[in-house]
Amino acid sequence: MSWAVTSQQVSARSFSRLWKAALVESRARQPQCWCLRVSQLSANPHAFTSRRPVHQDSMKESSISAGKELHTPVMLKEVLHCLGLKPGQVFLDMTFGAGGHTKAILSAVPDVRVYALDRDPVAFHMMRQLSEEHKSQVTPLLGRFSELRDLLSQRGVGPGSLDAVLLDAGCSSMQFDCPERGFSLSKDGPLDMRMDGNRYPDMPNAADVVNALDQQALASILSTYGEERHAKKIASAIVEARSIYPITRTQQLASIVAGAFSASALYARKDLLQRPAHVATKTFQALRIFVNDELNELYAGLQAAETLLKPGGRLCVLTFHSLEDRVAKRFFQGVDQAVRPCHNIREKIRQRRAQELEEKEDEAVAATRWAYLQNRVMTPLMEEVQDNPRGRSAKLRVACKL
């Protein structure tokens, strides 16, 4: 079947069938598919649900007034060191957020030229404020990773123009801390999770997903994007709950997921700091990644960065969970993103021997595209993790374009 859908309005039932068929097809082609495209499934998926709009102005006010420290940049010293920027060079911050990394670079390196990108309208508002302070240095860009090349081309920036790029994947504290955005399970708000806000009204939000898709499709999303072992149990609880009343709030969904487990299992999971983690954490992660098409956008961003960097330019990639890190690692290694991850050592050996015979020349070419600047992936120091627990899972990969 085709992934594209005509522009006619899609009912909840037909949308569910389309999404299920797309999932089945993708699994047939890619056994461990984690690159589904939500935006290609319907041109008008919001037609089948009632949605309470979240206004951009209210999001700005809530995010900006949430606190003086909107977002703490992760591994700031390591990033500044690895970028190695010099006066007069051109730098691209692909995920501006609250601007922590960009502001530090402007303070540390005089006369650096900065292009700042973010898909979040709230972050773009902060970009414009910074550009007013540094009119000749900072150019704000509103858009996704997949739109980056066009945005820069419109400003006369072509391939091989950048000296360094920082890609800070994942969600910002501003998004988590603003209940109206619907990212956090600890604060009640509309079940939204769209990083673009209302820029794309036809884009499905998290409430659309949990209310429209059938049980099998929901389980696939939770398993694929959340690596949730109990995906089927949680999907069943969601389907049962929505048959009584639509799921529209974050804490409503968190309660439904928690209800699928015993009381003792509610906080039985631990994070990397051995703190209790809510049983719905992975469910929220899976929905967020799926709604925002994060893994495909990440890969598109890596490809764009490679095109835009000069030979010798540096690319720093910060990831915050295994799916993001896998995409970045495979990109630098030149490995096909569609190949199913292999965890069995014997199978790895067999696959490696077959690849050496069939793809020796291709691997040699791919290996020369990037040179790692660090022998091992970098992680935050314990002191930083204690000060900023949200950065506990960060991994920094740095490579130089050859």
C-alpha positions as CSV (number, residue, x, y, z in Angstrom):
1,M,0.0,0.0,0.0
2,S,1.0,3.6,-0.4
3,W,2.1,5.6,2.7
4,A,0.5,8.8,1.3
5,V,-3.2,9.5,1.9
6,T,-5.5,11.8,-0.1
7,S,-6.6,15.1,1.4
8,Q,-10.1,14.0,2.2
9,Q,-11.2,14.0,5.9
10,V,-10.5,10.7,7.6
11,S,-12.9,9.2,10.2
12,A,-11.6,7.6,13.4
13,R,-12.2,4.1,12.2
14,S,-10.6,4.5,8.7
15,F,-7.7,6.4,10.3
16,S,-7.1,3.5,12.6
17,R,-7.2,1.0,9.7
18,L,-4.7,3.1,7.7
19,W,-2.3,3.5,10.6
20,K,-2.5,-0.2,11.4
21,A,-1.9,-1.1,7.8
22,A,1.1,1.2,7.7
23,L,2.5,-0.4,10.8
24,V,2.0,-3.9,9.4
25,E,3.7,-3.0,6.2
26,S,6.6,-1.4,7.9
27,R,7.2,-4.4,10.1
28,A,7.2,-6.6,7.0
29,R,9.9,-4.5,5.4
30,Q,11.8,-3.7,8.6
31,P,11.5,-6.3,11.4
32,Q,12.5,-3.8,14.1
33,C,11.0,-0.7,12.5
34,W,11.6,2.5,14.5
35,C,11.2,5.0,11.7
36,L,7.5,5.4,11.1
37,R,6.2,8.6,9.7
38,V,3.1,10.0,11.3
39,S,2.8,13.0,9.0
40,Q,2.3,10.8,5.9
41,L,-0.7,8.9,7.2
42,S,-3.4,11.6,6.9
43,A,-3.6,15.1,5.5
44,N,-6.3,16.0,8.0
45,P,-6.3,13.6,11.0
46,H,-7.6,16.3,13.4
47,A,-11.0,16.0,11.7
48,F,-12.0,13.0,13.8
49,T,-11.3,14.3,17.3
50,S,-12.4,17.3,19.3
51,R,-9.3,19.3,20.3
52,R,-9.0,22.1,22.8
53,P,-6.5,24.5,21.1
54,V,-3.4,25.5,22.9
55,H,-2.6,29.1,22.1
56,Q,1.0,30.1,21.3
57,D,0.8,33.2,23.6
58,S,-0.3,31.2,26.6
59,M,2.5,28.7,25.9
60,K,5.1,31.5,25.8
61,E,3.9,33.1,29.0
62,S,3.8,29.7,30.8
63,S,7.2,28.6,29.6
64,I,8.9,31.9,30.1
65,S,7.4,32.6,33.6
66,A,8.0,29.0,34.8
67,G,11.3,30.1,36.3
68,K,14.5,32.0,35.7
69,E,16.4,28.8,34.8
70,L,14.2,27.6,31.9
71,H,16.6,24.9,30.7
72,T,20.1,23.9,31.9
73,P,22.4,23.1,29.0
74,V,23.8,19.6,29.3
75,M,27.6,19.0,29.2
76,L,28.3,22.6,28.4
77,K,32.1,22.6,29.0
78,E,32.5,19.4,27.0
79,V,30.5,20.8,24.1
80,L,32.4,24.0,24.0
81,H,35.7,22.2,24.0
82,C,34.7,19.7,21.3
83,L,33.3,22.3,19.0
84,G,36.6,24.1,19.0
85,L,35.2,27.3,17.6
86,K,37.4,30.2,16.6
87,P,36.7,33.9,16.0
88,G,35.0,34.5,12.7
89,Q,33.8,31.0,12.2
90,V,30.2,30.0,11.4
91,F,28.2,27.8,13.9
92,L,24.8,26.1,13.7
93,D,22.8,25.3,16.9
94,M,20.2,22.9,15.6
95,T,18.2,22.8,18.8
96,F,18.3,26.2,20.4
97,G,15.9,25.5,23.3
98,A,16.5,28.2,25.9
99,G,19.8,29.1,24.2
100,G,22.2,27.9,26.9
101,H,24.8,26.5,24.5
102,T,24.5,29.4,22.0
103,K,24.8,32.1,24.8
104,A,27.9,30.4,26.2
105,I,29.5,30.3,22.7
106,L,28.7,34.0,22.1
107,S,30.4,34.8,25.4
108,A,33.4,32.5,24.9
109,V,34.2,33.2,21.2
110,P,34.0,36.8,19.9
111,D,32.8,37.5,16.4
112,V,31.4,34.0,15.8
113,R,28.4,33.8,13.4
114,V,25.5,31.8,14.7
115,Y,22.5,30.2,13.0
116,A,20.0,29.0,15.6
117,L,17.2,26.5,14.7
118,D,14.3,25.1,16.7
119,R,10.9,23.8,15.7
120,D,9.3,25.1,18.9
121,P,7.6,28.5,18.6
122,V,8.4,29.3,22.2
123,A,12.1,28.7,21.6
124,F,11.9,30.8,18.4
125,H,10.5,33.7,20.4
126,M,13.6,33.5,22.7
127,M,15.9,33.3,19.6
128,R,14.5,36.5,18.3
129,Q,15.1,38.2,21.6
130,L,18.8,37.0,21.5
131,S,19.2,38.1,17.9
132,E,18.1,41.6,19.0
133,E,21.0,41.6,21.4
134,H,23.4,40.3,18.8
135,K,22.0,41.6,15.6
136,S,25.0,41.0,13.4
137,Q,25.8,37.5,14.9
138,V,22.6,35.5,15.5
139,T,20.1,34.5,12.8
140,P,16.9,32.7,14.2
141,L,15.4,29.9,12.2
142,L,12.0,28.3,12.9
143,G,11.6,24.8,11.5
144,R,12.3,21.1,11.8
145,F,15.6,19.4,11.0
146,S,14.1,18.2,7.7
147,E,13.5,21.8,6.7
148,L,17.0,23.1,7.6
149,R,18.6,23.0,4.2
150,D,15.8,25.1,2.6
151,L,15.8,27.6,5.5
152,L,19.5,28.1,5.2
153,S,19.4,28.2,1.4
154,Q,16.9,31.1,1.6
155,R,19.6,33.0,3.6
156,G,22.4,32.2,1.2
157,V,24.0,29.4,3.2
158,G,24.8,26.4,1.0
159,P,26.6,23.1,1.3
160,G,30.1,23.3,2.9
161,S,29.5,26.6,4.6
162,L,29.6,25.7,8.3
163,D,32.5,25.2,10.6
164,A,30.7,23.4,13.5
165,V,27.2,22.0,14.3
166,L,25.6,21.1,17.6
167,L,22.6,18.8,17.5
168,D,21.0,18.5,21.0
169,A,18.2,15.9,20.5
170,G,15.3,15.2,22.7
171,C,12.9,17.4,24.8
172,S,13.7,20.6,26.6
173,S,12.9,21.4,30.2
174,M,10.7,24.3,29.0
175,Q,8.5,21.7,27.3
176,F,8.4,19.4,30.3
177,D,7.7,22.2,32.8
178,C,4.8,23.7,30.9
179,P,1.6,21.7,31.6
180,E,-0.2,23.2,28.6
181,R,2.3,21.4,26.3
182,G,1.3,18.0,27.6
183,F,4.7,16.4,27.8
184,S,4.9,15.7,31.5
185,L,3.0,13.0,33.3
186,S,3.6,14.7,36.7
187,K,1.7,17.9,35.7
188,D,-1.9,17.7,34.4
189,G,-2.5,19.3,31.1
190,P,-4.0,18.6,27.6
191,L,-2.5,15.4,26.1
192,D,-0.7,17.2,23.2
193,M,3.1,16.6,23.0
194,R,3.5,18.5,19.7
195,M,6.9,20.2,19.7
196,D,5.7,22.4,16.8
197,G,2.8,23.8,18.9
198,N,0.0,24.8,16.6
199,R,2.2,25.5,13.6
200,Y,0.7,22.5,11.9
201,P,-3.0,22.2,12.9
202,D,-3.4,19.0,10.9
203,M,-0.7,17.2,12.8
204,P,-2.1,14.5,15.1
205,N,-1.4,15.1,18.8
206,A,-1.0,12.4,21.5
207,A,-4.7,12.4,22.3
208,D,-5.4,11.6,18.7
209,V,-3.1,8.6,18.9
210,V,-4.5,7.0,22.0
211,N,-8.1,7.6,21.1
212,A,-8.0,6.5,17.4
213,L,-5.5,3.7,17.0
214,D,-6.5,0.1,17.7
215,Q,-4.8,-2.0,20.3
216,Q,-2.3,-3.7,18.1
217,A,-1.1,-0.4,16.6
218,L,-0.8,1.2,20.1
219,A,1.2,-1.8,21.4
220,S,3.5,-1.5,18.4
221,I,4.2,2.2,19.1
222,L,4.8,1.6,22.8
223,S,7.1,-1.4,22.1
224,T,9.0,0.3,19.3
225,Y,9.5,3.8,20.6
226,G,9.3,3.2,24.4
227,E,10.9,-0.2,24.5
228,E,8.1,-1.0,26.8
229,R,8.0,-4.7,27.8
230,H,4.3,-4.5,28.9
231,A,3.1,-2.8,25.7
232,K,0.2,-5.1,25.1
233,K,-1.1,-4.8,28.7
234,I,-0.9,-1.0,28.6
235,A,-2.5,-0.8,25.1
236,S,-5.4,-3.0,26.3
237,A,-5.9,-0.7,29.3
238,I,-6.0,2.3,27.1
239,V,-8.5,0.8,24.7
240,E,-10.7,-0.3,27.5
241,A,-10.6,3.1,29.2
242,R,-11.3,5.2,26.1
243,S,-14.4,3.1,25.4
244,I,-15.9,4.8,28.5
245,Y,-14.6,8.3,28.1
246,P,-12.1,9.9,25.6
247,I,-8.5,10.3,27.0
248,T,-7.6,14.0,26.8
249,R,-5.4,14.8,29.8
250,T,-1.9,13.8,30.8
251,Q,-2.6,12.6,34.3
252,Q,-5.7,10.8,33.0
253,L,-3.4,8.7,30.7
254,A,-0.9,8.2,33.5
255,S,-3.6,6.9,35.8
256,I,-4.9,4.5,33.1
257,V,-1.4,3.1,32.6
258,A,-0.8,2.8,36.3
259,G,-4.1,1.0,36.7
260,A,-2.8,-1.8,34.5
261,F,-0.3,-2.7,37.2
262,S,-0.4,-3.6,40.8
263,A,0.2,-0.9,43.4
264,S,3.6,-2.4,44.3
265,A,4.7,-2.1,40.6
266,L,3.7,1.6,40.3
267,Y,7.2,2.9,41.2
268,A,9.1,-0.3,41.1
269,R,11.2,0.9,38.1
270,K,14.4,2.9,38.8
271,D,16.1,5.5,36.6
272,L,19.9,5.8,36.2
273,L,20.1,7.5,39.6
274,Q,18.2,4.6,41.2
275,R,15.2,7.0,41.8
276,P,11.7,5.6,41.5
277,A,10.3,6.1,38.0
278,H,6.6,6.1,37.2
279,V,5.4,3.1,35.3
280,A,4.0,5.4,32.5
281,T,7.3,7.1,31.7
282,K,8.1,4.9,28.7
283,T,4.5,5.2,27.4
284,F,4.9,9.0,27.4
285,Q,8.3,8.7,25.7
286,A,6.9,6.5,23.0
287,L,3.9,8.8,22.2
288,R,6.1,11.9,22.1
289,I,8.6,10.3,19.7
290,F,5.8,9.0,17.5
291,V,3.8,12.2,17.4
292,N,6.9,14.3,16.5
293,D,8.5,11.8,14.2
294,E,11.7,12.4,16.2
295,L,13.8,9.6,14.9
296,N,13.2,10.4,11.2
297,E,13.8,14.1,12.0
298,L,17.0,13.2,13.8
299,Y,18.3,11.3,10.9
300,A,17.3,14.1,8.5
301,G,19.2,16.5,10.7
302,L,22.3,14.4,10.7
303,Q,22.2,14.2,6.9
304,A,21.7,18.0,6.6
305,A,24.6,18.7,9.0
306,E,26.9,16.5,6.9
307,T,26.0,18.4,3.8
308,L,26.4,21.8,5.3
309,L,29.7,21.2,7.1
310,K,33.0,22.1,5.6
311,P,35.7,19.4,5.3
312,G,37.2,19.4,8.8
313,G,34.0,20.8,10.3
314,R,32.9,19.3,13.6
315,L,29.5,17.7,14.5
316,C,28.5,17.3,18.1
317,V,25.5,15.1,18.8
318,L,23.8,15.0,22.2
319,T,21.3,12.1,22.7
320,F,19.2,11.2,25.7
321,H,18.0,7.6,25.2
322,S,19.1,4.5,23.4
323,L,17.0,5.0,20.2
324,E,18.5,8.4,19.6
325,D,22.0,7.2,20.3
326,R,21.5,4.3,18.0
327,V,20.6,6.6,15.1
328,A,23.6,8.8,15.7
329,K,26.0,5.9,16.2
330,R,24.9,4.2,13.0
331,F,25.0,7.4,11.0
332,F,28.7,8.0,11.9
333,Q,29.5,4.4,11.2
334,G,27.7,4.5,7.8
335,V,25.3,1.7,8.8
336,D,21.9,1.4,7.2
337,Q,19.3,2.8,9.6
338,A,16.7,0.2,8.4
339,V,18.8,-2.9,9.5
340,R,17.3,-4.6,12.5
341,P,19.6,-4.0,15.6
342,C,21.4,-7.3,16.5
343,H,22.0,-8.1,20.1
344,N,23.1,-11.7,19.8
345,I,26.9,-12.1,19.6
346,R,26.9,-15.1,17.3
347,E,24.5,-13.5,14.9
348,K,26.6,-10.3,14.9
349,I,29.7,-12.4,13.9
350,R,27.7,-14.2,11.1
351,Q,26.4,-10.8,9.8
352,R,29.8,-9.2,10.0
353,R,31.4,-12.0,7.9
354,A,28.7,-11.8,5.3
355,Q,29.0,-8.0,5.1
356,E,32.8,-8.2,4.7
357,L,32.4,-10.2,1.6
358,E,29.5,-8.3,0.0
359,E,30.1,-4.7,1.2
360,K,33.8,-4.3,1.8
361,E,34.2,-1.4,-0.6
362,D,31.1,0.4,0.6
363,E,32.1,0.1,4.2
364,A,35.6,1.5,3.3
365,V,34.0,4.5,1.7
366,A,31.6,5.1,4.6
367,A,34.4,4.8,7.2
368,T,36.2,7.7,5.6
369,R,33.3,10.1,5.9
370,W,33.8,10.8,9.6
371,A,36.6,10.7,12.1
372,Y,35.8,10.4,15.8
373,L,37.5,13.0,17.9
374,Q,36.9,10.9,21.1
375,N,37.8,7.3,21.5
376,R,34.7,6.7,23.6
377,V,31.3,8.3,23.9
378,M,31.2,11.0,26.5
379,T,28.8,11.1,29.4
380,P,28.2,13.8,32.1
381,L,30.2,13.9,35.2
382,M,28.6,12.8,38.4
383,E,28.7,16.4,39.8
384,E,26.7,17.6,36.8
385,V,24.2,14.8,37.1
386,Q,23.6,15.7,40.7
387,D,23.0,19.4,39.8
388,N,20.9,18.6,36.7
389,P,19.4,15.1,37.0
390,R,17.5,15.5,33.7
391,G,20.9,15.2,31.9
392,R,21.7,11.9,33.5
393,S,21.3,9.8,30.4
394,A,23.1,12.2,28.0
395,K,25.7,10.9,25.6
396,L,27.9,13.1,23.5
397,R,29.4,11.9,20.2
398,V,31.8,14.2,18.3
399,A,33.1,13.6,14.8
400,C,35.0,15.5,12.2
401,K,33.9,15.6,8.6
402,L,36.7,14.3,6.3
